[in-house]
């Protein structure tokens, strides 16, 4: 899954972002916590996606 996410980010997301705007957008919650562009099972500590889903 890490490889697939890295590939998506480099080959799809980053390229589309470059076409869409000249600066990187950063999104945060009202309390200042970063909001990622995509959440995956990799973001869940202690959760083995392939075993527990």
ZAMARGU-4260 file (C-alpha; in steps of 0.2 Angstrom, whole numbers, plus 5000, padded with zeros to 4 digits):
<rodrens>
0) 5000/5000/5000 | 5014/5012/5004 | 5021/5010/4986 | 5004/5013/4978 | 5001/5028/4988
5) 5019/5035/4984 | 5015/5031/4966 | 4998/5040/4966 | 5006/5055/4975 | 5020/5057/4963
10) 5012/5052/4946 | 4995/5059/4948 | 4992/5071/4963 | 5008/5081/4962 | 5007/5083/4943
15) 4989/5088/4943 | 4993/5101/4957 | 5007/5108/4946 | 4995/5110/4932 | 4981/5118/4943
20) 4991/5131/4952 | 5008/5138/4955 | 5008/5137/4974 | 5005/5122/4986 | 4989/5123/4995
25) 4990/5119/5014 | 4974/5115/5023 | 4972/5115/5042 | 4958/5112/5054 | 4952/5127/5064
30) 4964/5122/5078 | 4979/5122/5066 | 4981/5103/5063 | 4986/5098/5045 | 4973/5090/5034
35) 4982/5078/5022 | 4977/5077/5004 | 4972/5058/5006 | 4969/5047/5021 | 4973/5028/5019
40) 4974/5013/5031 | 4992/5018/5033 | 4987/5032/5044 | 4979/5021/5057 | 4992/5016/5070
45) 4991/4998/5075 | 4978/4993/5062 | 4983/4979/5050 | 4972/4983/5035 | 4975/4966/5026
50) 4971/4956/5042 | 4958/4966/5051 | 4947/4972/5037
</rodrens>
